[in-house]
């Protein structure tokens, strides 16, 4: 996040680092990513602080444990995984209800941006990486990732409350009006989601969000960061974010012996867009200011609604 977290005491971080045996001299806020908050300690460790009121501590911990196991036990060196505390934990509570912390090795590399178009040779390398991940036996901690819309109830409630004012902050009323203007589109897309068959096939270990913003180019290597949503699902959960043409899908099929299902790719594309809208609705109905993060959320909401209002382009 570009904005520092509200009501968070950064003084909690230095003593908490002691759980990893780290005594940091410097601690610098890193305005990167979206969703969690980050600091760099002594240029060596990358600290992530999550608001676990949204996902739950017990929901995030299995994901962190899985990433650590993929790195240390399965030997996947492209996994940028959390370090374990001296007690073996990958996630540490900073208070009773809201904040939790994980620590990663600071990794030099160049990250992309969500939505960035990647050249064919980069996509080929990433598809090979995903094929390796998908072929890896899942650690016992790997959570299932069912095909569902996590924020559907809140999104549908927004339709029902369409004439009531939203009072969270400067973007609340513009967001309410925008959602009201696109209510018909959203209802049609929700009905389309319900009509589409559940994704077929056996589940594998999926990253969940292998878009350019979560990929680091470090020399000749590609690394995957942000394993918060790792879990068991069909491969298309990852592939729709990477594959752009028939050659990409054929490469994956050659590497795995499993041919991706175009209908499942479209289903996960639709799910992502609807979940995004639901998340932004929650954001703008909650207290917020006129900040860079709020502005970025507004631009993302308007862009996603435009996408939903237009036919999706098939991958093949």
Buried (B, 14 or more C-beta within 10 A) or exposed (E): BBBEBEEBEEEBBBEBBEBBEBEBEEBEBBEBBBBBBBBBBBEEBBBBBBBBEEBEBEEBBBBBBBBBBBBEEBEBEBBBBBBBBEEEBBBBBBEEEBBBBBBBEBEEBEBBEEEEEBEEEBBBBBBBBBBBBBBBEBBEBBBEBEBEBBBBEBBBEBBEBEEEEBEBBBBBBBBBEBBBEBEEBBEEBBEBBEEBEEBEBEBBBBBBBBBBBBBBBEEEEBBBBBBBBBBBBBBBBBBBBBBBEEBBBBBBEEBBEBEBBBEBBBBBBBBBBBBBBBBBBBBBBEEBEEBEBBEBBBEBBBEBBEBBBEEBEEBE
